[in-house]
């Protein structure tokens, strides 16, 4: 039996890490360019794009573009709106879609397979085909709050959240993951007298860390990057998200440094969310297991 040479293993490991490092650099270059450009005046920014100076903090470096960005638009308000709408939608979507997937996988009820087929069929329907009908419905729906009954959901947070709580992709991800879980755990919990909701909360969901992280990342990116729907249903500045707020920087005098500063600011929540879920994803994999 041949024994692998330690030098060969070390060389393969070095090549592997070198390739991974190069791939990581390719993906991080746009972020570095964005941040470095946000620190430079427009003339220097455009001049540096012809060389590697675009990726280096050289020349007239300052935070002036960031101050100017806050003066041109309410950046903090836009970031808060996007984080609030996206975060609440992700939480509600994970709860609703995981419950729906649990019923499709573990419960037997009439029309289950047909309903799942209909939900999955919505994946091939582009949002643009239902945007106008959804807008007409949202403009007429009633809402009861502390001020009484009102008609219309336009210029509110709820019109940006409620239509996107349930979606076919998130349900599909949970269904596929739940199908691979050991049925013996559910059967044992039923024998012990646990209710279906207790099984869902205490048995199934604690084992679903990877799919929760995956679904949360996909949902977060889809909601945070929304432009068409908020543009249609939100006319008041108070409720505008970051993507609609980007229009402020393309009006009148266009300043590329301010645009890069704004893009850097609105990218921070995405990076923070991704890094947090990446850590939670690794921790969930390490802690997931079936104990005898």
N, C-alpha and C positions, 0 to 999 in steps of 0.2 A: 504493500500500500504506500503510495507516494505521499510524502509529507510536504506541505506547502512551505516554501522558503519565506522566512519572516521578512526578508528584504522585498520580496514580491508583494506580500500583503501590505507592507508599508507604502510601496509605490502606488498600488491600486487605491489605497485609502487617500493618498495625497492627490492623485488625479481626480478622484471622486469629489473631494472637498474643493479642489480648484474649479471644477466644472460648476458645482453648486454656487461657489462664490461669484463666478462670472455671470451666472443666471440671475443671482440676487442683485448684482450691480446693474444689469440691464433693466430690471424692474425699478430700481431705486433712483436711476438717473433722472427720470422726469420729476420726481419729488425734489431732488437736489437742485435741479434747474429752476423749479418753481420758487423754492425758498431763496436761492441766491438772487434770482431776478427781482424778487420782492424787496430786496435791500438796495437796489440800484436805481438811479434816475433813468428816465426813458431813453435818453440818447445813449448812455453807456450800455443799457440793457440791449438795445438793438445792435450796437457795435460789437458787443461781446458774443453775440450768437454765432459769429463766424469763426470762433475758436473755442478752445477748452476753457477760456476765461469765464464762459457762461456758467461753468460748474464750480467756480472758485470765488471765495469772498474777497475779491480784489477791486481796487478803484474806490470810488466814492460810496462807501457803505454807510447806511443809516436806516432808521425806522420811520423815515418821513412818509413813505408810502402807506404804512399801516395807520398813521395818524390821519392822513388824507382820506383813506378808505372809510374810517369811522365818521369823518366829516361829511362825506358824500352820501352815505347811506347808513341806516340804523343796523349795523352789522350784528351787534349783540342780540337785537330783537329777532332778526332773521335766523340766527343760529339757534336761539332758544325755541322758536317756533318749530324748526325742523327737528331738533332733538326731542321736543315734547311730543310732536305728532308721530315721529318715527318710533320712539321708545314705547309709547302707549300702544301703538298699532302692533308692534312686535310682541309685546306681552299678551295682548288680547288674542292675537293670531295663534300664538303657540298654545294657549289654553283651549281655544275653540277647536282648532284643527287637530290637536292631539286627542281631544275627547271624541271628535268625529271618527278619527282613525281607529281609536280603541273600539268603538261600536262596530266598525266595519270588520275588524279582525277577530274580536273575541265574543261578540254577541250575534245571535241568530235571530233575524227578524225579516219579515216579508218585504221583498223588494230591495234587499240590501245590495245585491250585485248590480242591479239596474241603476240604483242611485249612485253607486261608486263609479259606474261607467259614465253617467251623465256628468259627474264632477270632473272626472279626468278629461272628458271631451272639451271642457271649457279651456283647457290648456292651449288648444289650437285656435281659439277665438282672440284676435288682437283687440287690445283695449280701445283702439280708435273706433271700432265698429259699434261699441256700446257707449261711447263717451257722451254723445248727444242725447240719447234716451235717458241715460243716467243723470245728466244735467237737468233735463226736464222734470224728472222725478224728484230730484233733490230740491228743486226750486219750489215744489208744491207740498213737500212733506211737512206735517205738523211736528211741533216740539213743545213739550211741557217743562218749564223750569220755574224758578222763583218769581219771574216776572209774569207768569201766566202762560196761556197757550199762544204760540206764534206759528205762522206758516212760512216755510222756506228755511233751508239749511245753508244758504249761501253766506259767505263771509263769516264762517265759524270754523272752529277746530273739528267739530264732529263730521262735517262734510268731507274732510280730508282723512278721517280715521275710519269711520264705520263701514264705508263701501269696500274697504280693503282688509277687513279683519279675517274673513274666510277666503281662501284661494286654493285652487286645485293642486298646485305644486307642493304646498306645505302639507296638505292632506296626503298626497301621494308619498312624500318622503317618510312621514310617520307610519303609513300603512306598510310600506316595504320594510321598515325597520322592525315594526311590531311583529310581522310575520316570522322573523328570524329569532324571536325571543323564545326560550323554552316554555312550552305549554304546561310542563309539570309544575312550574312555579304558580301559575294561575290556578291549576287544579288543586294544588295543595292549599292555597289560600282559601278556595271555596270550601274545601273540606273543613278548614278551621273556622268557618262561619263568617268570613269576610264578605262585605258587600262589594258590588262591582266598582263603586266609586273608591272604596278603600283599596281594592286591588290596583286600580288605576293610579292612585296617589302614592301608595306605599310600596308597590311591587314593580309596576311597569315603568313609571316615570323616573325613579332613581336609577334604573338601568339604561335610560335613554339619553344620557349626556351627549354622546356624539351627534345624534340626529337633532337634538335641541340646538346645539351650537351651529350645525350646518344650516338648519332652517332659519335660525335667528340672523345669521350673517346674510343669507340671500334675501330675507325679508327686509333687513335694515338697509341694504344697498338699494333695493328696488324703491323703498319708500323715501329714503333720503335724497335720491336722485330724481324724484318726480318733478316734472315741469309742466306738462300739458294740463293735467287735471287741476292743480292749484291755479294755473293761469286762467282757467275757465271759471272757477267757482269762487276765487278770492280777488276782490277788487280793493279791499281796504288794506292799507299798509300794516295794520296791527297783526294780521294773520298770515302774512306772506312768508314762505319758506326761503331757504338760501338760493335755490335755483332760479326762482322768480326774481329775487333780489339782485341777481347778476345783471339784470337789464339796466340797473342804475349806472353801471360802469361803461355802458356802450352808448350813452346818450351824450349829446353835445361834444365836449372835448374828451376824446378817448385817451386814457392814461394806462399804458400797459403795466407799469410798475404797481399801480393801485389794483389793477385786475389780478396780478400775481399775488399781491398781499391778501386780497379778498379770498382767492382760491386757497391760499395757505391756511387762512383762518377757518374756512369751512371744511377743510380736509382733516383738521385735528380731531373732531368728534369721530370720524370714520376710523382713523388710525387707532384712537383710544379704544373704541368698541371692538375692533378686530383683535388688538393685542389682549384685551381682557378675555374675550371669548376663546382665543387661542390657548391662553393659560388654563381656562376652565375646561376646554376640550381635552387637553393633555391630562389634567387632574381627573377628569371623569373616566378616561380610559384606564388610568392607573388604578382607580378605585373600583371599577366595575368588575364583577365576578360573581360566581355562584358558589356559595359556601356549603359544605356538607354538614 
